[in-house]
């Protein structure tokens, strides 16, 4: 049986949403073990003086938990 954990990551880029997603996924893969997938929960832009200056994405990253060694269970009776 597998157990998964979901971690939220906020990433940004001055280029595009695609670049922000790539930045977030790259960072997740460097800092988390067993990354299995990701999805964009939300995205937004930062606007200054009428121009888009930054693209931001909230990513949910799925991580499969490493299975633990089986520990023997002793009957107390």
C-alpha positions in Angstrom: 0.0 0.0 0.0 1.3 3.5 -0.9 0.8 6.6 1.1 1.1 10.0 -0.5 1.8 13.4 0.9 0.9 16.7 -0.8 3.1 19.7 -0.5 2.2 23.2 -1.6 4.8 25.3 -3.4 4.5 28.9 -4.6 6.8 29.7 -7.6 7.3 32.7 -9.7 8.9 33.9 -13.0 9.3 37.1 -14.8 8.9 35.2 -18.1 5.7 33.1 -18.1 3.4 30.8 -16.2 5.2 27.8 -17.9 8.5 29.0 -16.6 7.1 29.5 -13.1 5.7 25.9 -13.2 9.1 24.6 -14.4 10.9 26.5 -11.6 8.6 25.1 -9.0 8.8 21.5 -10.2 12.6 21.7 -10.5 12.9 23.0 -6.9 10.5 20.4 -5.6 12.5 17.6 -7.2 15.7 19.0 -5.7 14.3 19.3 -2.1 11.7 16.4 -1.9 12.1 12.7 -2.4 9.8 10.6 -4.6 8.0 13.4 -6.4 5.3 11.7 -8.5 3.3 14.6 -9.9 2.1 18.1 -9.6 -0.9 20.3 -10.5 -1.5 24.0 -10.6 -4.0 25.0 -7.9 -3.9 28.7 -8.7 -2.1 31.3 -10.8 -1.9 35.0 -10.8 0.1 37.9 -12.2 1.7 40.9 -10.5 1.1 44.1 -12.4 3.0 47.4 -12.0 2.4 50.5 -14.1 0.0 48.6 -16.3 2.5 45.9 -17.2 2.8 42.2 -16.1 6.1 42.0 -14.1 5.7 38.6 -12.5 3.8 35.3 -13.0 3.0 33.3 -9.9 1.7 29.7 -9.5 0.5 27.8 -6.5 1.5 24.1 -7.1 0.4 21.0 -5.3 3.2 18.4 -5.4 2.4 14.8 -4.8 5.1 12.8 -3.0 5.0 9.0 -2.4 6.1 8.2 1.1 9.0 5.8 1.5 7.7 2.5 2.9 9.0 1.8 6.4 10.6 -1.5 7.4 8.2 -4.0 8.8 8.5 -3.9 12.6 7.6 -7.1 14.4 4.4 -6.9 16.5 4.6 -8.8 19.8 1.5 -10.2 21.4 1.1 -8.8 24.9 -1.0 -11.8 26.0 
